Structure formats: structure tokens, C-alpha cells
Amino acid sequence: MALKLDIALAMPDFTLKAAHEFELAGITALFGASGAGKSTLLRVIAGLETAATGRVEFDGAEWQGTGHFLPAHKRRVGYVFQDTRLFAHLDVAANLRYAAKRSRSLRFDDVVKVLDLAPLLARQVAELSGGERQRVAIGRTLLSDPRLLLMDEPLAALDRSRKARLLPYISRLPEAFGTPVIYVTHSVEEVTRLADAMVVLSKGRVLATGGVADTLARLDIAEASGKFEAGAVVRAKVVAQDEIYLLTQLEVAGQALSMPGSQVDLGAELRLRIRARDVALAIERPAGLSIRNVLKGRILEIEEEAETAFAEVLVDIGDGQRVRARITRASVVELGLTVGQQVFALVKSVSFDRRALPKR
């Protein structure tokens, strides 16, 4: 299933001009900084921006083109907003059944089960927490029987703990219902945990596309991700649980890595986000350090930032996997770092958040 678009939308202080072909399978993250045009592009896809020009095609059907515009209600697109837009005068069951009247294939009970809504059915909307409201909103949207689910920063209003509880529900939607998702976010953590692919927007243009690990490792998306959260994603396999020191032992590209103990099964495959600011570099394997994780690699790129003290270094650690290090330009010179040079990337175990492990 594919979504092809080549559109433009001029606003008083902003112009969106995007051309891309989405290969829709699983969850695709539409990622970028605030003001990049993510939500606007989502509204164009949904048919909510009638002033947009160009072409939008979904699964071979033209939604928008020269002299043709299919209105939003005929596109069979589900839209989950930041604010849940539930009917306050109805209880949860009535909110869901309102949408279920239009469903052609999804069973009410299936949606309730996957989203764990049974304990909420008799409750009024005002009695729900923010995370519970968003689960109900997702369920109501699914029961409208969409062929494509659009989610516009659905976790933006939630605190960290509520986000962590809601992410697993979102991650299982494509598999549970066979509905692809385009998910708007500016959070690297949400991309890491949810997405199978990502499209990066910057200033109304498509900056980068591809798999999550490869795209987040690119040095040219720092503006979109933010310097503080910039980093890379690695694939890790759980190989042991250290019950004495409460550490989870992992294998990454054939190398050992440890993190604070987490309740994950042996053999489980995880994605781990390693922020560039949590990585130091050495030109020799160090000894006598408290840092437990030392990953041997080779420098692929060095990008020095003009008018700042910093540089970003991209390191290949093997098996097609990469990490990024944010260090000073002075360190680049003093260590004599060059592209192709062997280095050792040092990562503190405590930099991993065991509460925010990505999906397996």
C-alpha cells in the first residue's frame, strides 16, 4: 500500500512543499521540530487543507489532482488529534458505539480488547485521565473503519509516565487491525519506540527518509532532532540478566553492552537509543574507568559546527550499526581524529532508561 504526494501550500508566514512516496506498512513517523510542517502535511493527506495544490494518491486512487479533490469524509482516513474531541455528554461505551455504527469490518469487542477499554466503558469522559481519554479516542477512530490512521502528536499533552503506558497500545495497532499509521511527533523517544520508518521535515521540506536507525544516525538532521536529543538507534539482543548487580547484559554488533536491569526476556531483540551527548571517544581501549560500555568502531564522518565549541562524529561499530558522539572541536584536534580512524565509543550504562525500552 502506497501514499504518493507532491503538494504545495502557501501560508502567510510559511510554505509547505513536499514530495514523497510513503510505503505504508506498520508505523511511519513524520518527524521534525516545531513549525516544520508536520501537522499541516497530515491535514493535507486527510483532505482538511483545501487550499493545497498538487497531487495526492492513495493505493492507486487519486485523492487530489488537477481539477479533482476528494473531500475528507470520503477518504476513509482516521484522524487522532492532540485533543481527544470526545463527546462529553456520552459515556465511553456510547462514544465508541457512535463510531461503530459506520464500521464495516472491525468488531466493537476487538477494539475494546486490544486497547483494554472494558474497565472504562461505563465511565463518563470527565472521569478519565489524559491517557485513558486518548485510548478511547483511538478506539473511536478505529471503529470508523479507516484504511489509513493519522495521529497528530497524540501524546503531547501527557506526562512521561502516561506516555510510557500508552506507547505499547499504539505500537500494536497496525498488526492488530491491519491499518497503517502515519504518526506525527517531535520526540526522538517516540520514534525509537514506535516507528518502522520515518520522514523528516524541516522548514516545510522533506529533509530525510528511511529506516529509523539509519535516519537518526545522519548528522544533517540535528536541527530537526535538536542537539540535546540527537543520537542513534542500535539493535540489541538480551543475552543475560545479572541478578547480583541488577544489570541487563546485551549484545550489539557482536560487542557487549550493559544497562540497568530491566524485565525483558532472554533472547529478546530491542532497539536502544544512544544520545550523542552520552558518548565519549577514545583512540585507545581505556582501562580503569567506571564506564562499562566500550564499543570498538571506525569513524565515518566528522562534522564541526561553525561558531560553536562542538563537533559531531559518526562511528561505525559493525554489522551496519552506528553511534554518534557529540564532543568538542578541541578534542577532535587534540586526539587527531580523522575519517577512517579506529576509535572506541564509551557509553555509560546509566544513560539508558530502562523504563522506556522500545518495542521488541
N, C-alpha and C positions, 0 to 999 in steps of 0.2 A: 504494500500500500504506500503510495507516494503523495506528497503535497508539494506542488510546484508553484512558486510565486515569483513575480517580477513586478514590484509595485513602487509607487511613489506617493507621498502625502506631504503637502506643504502646509505648515502651520506658521503663525506669526513669528515665532522665535526658534523654529526647529523644522528640519526637513528629514523625513524618513525616506530612504531609498534603498530597498533591499531586494536582492535576487538570490534565491536559494531553492534547492530541491530537498525536502525532508524525506528521508527513507523512514517511514513510520513503523517502528517496532519497539515495544517497551516504552520507556520514558525518555523523551528528548528535552534537555534543559535549554531554555532560552535565557542566556546569562549575560549580565553586564551591569555596569554601575548605574546608579540612579540617574534618570534622564537620558539613557542610551536609546530608548525607543522600544523597549521590550513589550510593555503593556499595549502600546499603540499598535505594534505589529500583530499582537494577539487579537486585538479588536478588528484589525483589517481581515485576518483569517476568519473571524467569526461573522463578518459581514456587518459590523457595527460602525464602520467608518465609510460612509457612502461617498465622501469626497476623495477617497483614494483612487488613483488611476493605475492602470496596468492590468496584469493577468493573475488570476488565482485558479488553480486546477487541483482537484482532489480525486484521487483514484480514477483518473481518466475523464472525470466530469468537470466541465467548466463552471466555476462559481462566479467568476468575474472576467470580463474581457471587453473588447471593443463593442459597444452597444448592448452589452449584456451584464446584468447584475442580479445574482440570485439573492433574495433577501435572507436575513439571518435565520428566520424561523423555518426556512426550507433547506437549510444546510445540514441539519441533524448533527449539530455541534453542541456539546455540553460545555458550559462555562461556569467555573467555580471562581467567584470573586474573593477579594480580600475580606470584605464584609459579607457575612453569610446570606443575607437577604431572605431569611426565613419568615414565614407568616407568624407574627407574634400572637395572633388570636387563636392559633391552632396548636394542638399538642404535637409531639414528634411524629406519632403514627399518622396523623392527618396531614402533616406536611409531606410525608413520604407518599402517602396514597394519592395526594393531589397530582404528583408527577407520574405515579404508577398507572394512572388511567390512560396515559399516552404510550406506555411501554409495549413494544411488540414482541420482545423476546426475554427480557430479564424478569426473573421471578422476584417478587417482593421479599420472600423469605431468604433468598440467596444473598441479596444486598444487605439485609439485616444481619445475616450470619457473618459475612466477610468483614463488615465494619463494626461488628459487636454492638449493635444498636438495640438489641432486645431489652436490656435493662432501662433504656431511655424512652421507650415507646409511649408510656403513659404520662410522661413529664411535659410540662409547659416549657416553651423556649426560654422564658426568663429564668428558669431554674437551672439552665445548663451552663457549664463552664465554657470558656472560649474554644477549647479543643473539642468538646462534645458538640458544640454548635457546628464546628467545621466538619466533623464526621457526618452529622445529619445533612449538612448542605451537600457534601459529596454524594451521599446516598440518594438524595432527592435528584441531583443532576444525573446520576447513573440511571435512575428509574425513568428518565425522559428518553432513554434508549438512544444515546448519541453514538455516532460512528467514530467520532474523534472527541477527546476530552481535553479542554483547555483549562489550565489552572494558573491564575494570576496571583502569585505570591500568597498562597493560602495560609502560610504560617507567619506572615509578617506581624500580626498583632499578638502572637503568643510568646510567652516567656520560654526560656531554654528547656525547662523540664517538660512543658506541654508539647513543645516541638518534638522532643525526643520520643514522646509517647505516640504522636500522630504519624511520624515518618514511616513506621512499619506498615501501617494501613495503606498509605499511598503507594508504597513500593510494590505491593501485591496486586494493585488494580489491573494492570494490563494482562497478567496471567489469569487472574480470576474471572475477568469479564471479556477478554479479547479486544479491549478497547485501547488503542494507542493514546499516549498522553504527551502534550506539549506543556512544559512546566516552567513558568517564569520565576526567576529568582536572581538575587544578587549575592546569595550566600554560597560560598565555596563548599561549606559543610553539607548543605542540602544537595548540591550537585554530586558530591562524592558519594553520598549515601543512596541517592535515588536514580541517577541518570545512567542510561546506556550510551547516549551520545549527547553532544552539546553543540549549540550555535552561540557564538559570542558576538554581541552587538556593541558597537562603540560609536557614539555621535551619529546615530541613525544609519549606520552602515554595518554590513556583516564583516567582522574582523577575522574570525577563525571558525572552523568547523571540524568535527571529527570525534574520535573516541575521547572519553573523559581523561584518561591518563595522558595521552599524547597532547591533548589540547591544553590542559592545565600546566603541563611542563614547558610550554612555549614561553619564551622570555618577552615576547611582544604583547602579551595580554595583561601585563602588570597594571596598566591603567584601569582595565575592566575589573580585575580581581581585587585591586587595592594592594599596596605594598605590604601592609601588615599581614594580610591573609594569603598572599601569593605563595605558591608551593607546588608540589607534585603529588600524584597518587601512585602508590605501588600495590602490586598484588602480593599477598602474603598467605602462607599456609600455616595453620596451627600444628605444631609438632609436639608440644609438651606443656604440662601445667606444673609449675614449681610450687608445691604446696608449702614448702618451708619459708621461702621468701616472697610468696604470693606474686609470682610473675608468670605471665603467659609467654611461652617461647614460640617464636615464629621462624619461618624460612622465607627469605626474599631473594630471588635471583640466585639461589644456591648459597646464600650467606645468612648467618644467624642474626636475629633481631629479637629483642625482648621489650615487653611493655608491662605496665601494671596489670595484675591478674584480672581476667575477665571471664565470665561464664560463657565460653564458646567451646564447641566440641572439637576433639582431636580430629585433624584432617580437614577441618572447615577452611574454606578459602575466603579471604576477606580483602576488602580494599582499605588501605590505610592512607590517610592524608598526612604528608610531612611538609610543614611550613618551611619556607626558605629561611626565615629568621631563626629557626630551631636547628639549623645545620651549620656546623663549622667544618673547615677543611684543614687537612694536614698533608704534607708532602712525604712523610714517613709514617709507618704504622706506630701510633703512640702507645706508651705504657705508663702505668701509674696514674691513671685517670679514673674519676668516678663515672664518667660517661661509658656506658656498656656497649653501645651500638657503634661499630666501626665498619663501614661498608667500603670496600675497595672499588674504585671506578676510574674512568678516564674522562677528562674534560672535553665536552663537545662545543660549548660556546662560552664566551665571556662578554658581558655587556656592561660597560661602565656608564654610569648615569652622569650626565653633564650637570655641573653646578650643585652636586651633592657629594657626600663622602662615600657613597655606596656603589657596589657593583653586584651584578647577578651572574652566577656561574651555574651552568647546566652540566651535570655529571652523569655519564652512562655507567650504571652499576651491573650491567649484564642482563641477558635474557630480554633485551629490548626495553628494560626499565630505566627510569631516570629520576634523579632528585635534583632539586635546585638549592643553592646556597646563597644567602644574602650576606655579603661580607664588605669590608671597606676597600676602597680603591688602593689605600696604602698597603693592605695585606696582599693584594694582587701583585704589587710591585715587590714588596719585601720577600714574598715566597717565590717570586719568579714564575707565576702561574702562566701557562700557555695552553692553547688548544692542542689536544692530543696527549697531554701530560697525565701520568698516573697520579691519583690523589686518593686520600681516604676521607670519606664523609662521616662526620661524627654527629650522632643524634641522641639526645637524652631520652631515656625510657619514659621519664615523667612528662615528656611533651605530648604523648599520646593520651587522648581522652577515652578511657575505657567505657564511659557511659554513652559514647556517641559512635559506637562501631557501625560501619556501613553494612548494608545487606550482604549476605553470603552469595 
